Amino acid sequence: MPLPRATTLAHRILADQIPEGSCVVDATVGNGHDTEFLAARVGDSGRVHGFDVQLAALQSAKERLRAAGLDHRVRWHHGGHECLADYVADPLQAVMFNLGYLPGGDHALITTTDTTLRACSSAAALLVEGGVLSIVLYRGHPGGAEEAQAVETWILGLDAAHWSVARYSPLGRRREAPSLLLASKEPRLA
């Protein structure tokens, strides 16, 4: 039996963490796979905020969600994920990042360390207790290894008294295969 891909594992883990009515973010919409997953989880009373810098990606994702009958659950934002806090004030149950470039798109348009770290910090501040941050990292493209290392360093810097973090990474031959970072905001004890 093959092991699940990082994106599949992220969906499996988050499926139990997102109750109906939640507010969530897809910080890197791309082709809309994560957006569709999130929209199915939040129900009609929930909300997904989807961010992407590529208008073509947003249009493609909108079509995907429209075909699935879920587009009314999404607020689309044509802009970078670093602007998350400018558009989202609601407490968040989950935030998903799928870093790198748009499959089938322009490989020169990639997420960058600076904007990703700013977005991660904003997302962490908006997460509710019990909320989850999911970040799929890609090392195989130019700039990917540096971004992955910076994000791993950032996530390890979260206060261990208030955050539980985990990493799912391939071993052996496929070291450049995607890996998954998860951070759960733990309840604060009075």
NORJODA-V746028 format. One line per field, one symbol per residue. ss: DSSP state (~ for helix, > for strand, _ for the rest). psi: psi as a letter, one per 40 degrees, with the letter a starting at -180 (. if undefined). burial: + if it has 9 or more other C-alpha atoms within 8 Angstrom, else -. A space follows every 50 residues. Layout:
BEGIN
ss: ???
psi: ???
burial: ???
END
This chain:
BEGIN
ss: _____~~~~~~~~~~_______>>>>______~~~~~~~~~~____>>>> >>__~~~~~~~~~~~~~___~~~>>>>>__~~~~~~~____>>>>>>>__ >________>__~~~~~~~~~~~~~~>>>>>>>>>>>______~~~~~~~ ~~~~~~______>>>>>>___~~~____>>>>>>>_____
psi: hiiiiddddddddddeegiieihihhegdbeedddddddddeideahhhh hiehdddddddddddddefedeehhhhgiieeededeheihidihhhgib ihheahedhiiidddddddddddddehiheihhhhhiheeiheddddddd dddddeeiheeeihiihhiiibdfdeiiihhihhhihhh.
burial: -----++-+++--+--++-++++++++++++++++++++-+++--+++++ ++-+--++-+++-+++---++-+++--++++++++------+++++++++ ++-------++-+-+++++--++--++++++++++++++----+++++-+ ++-++------++++----+------++++++++++----
END
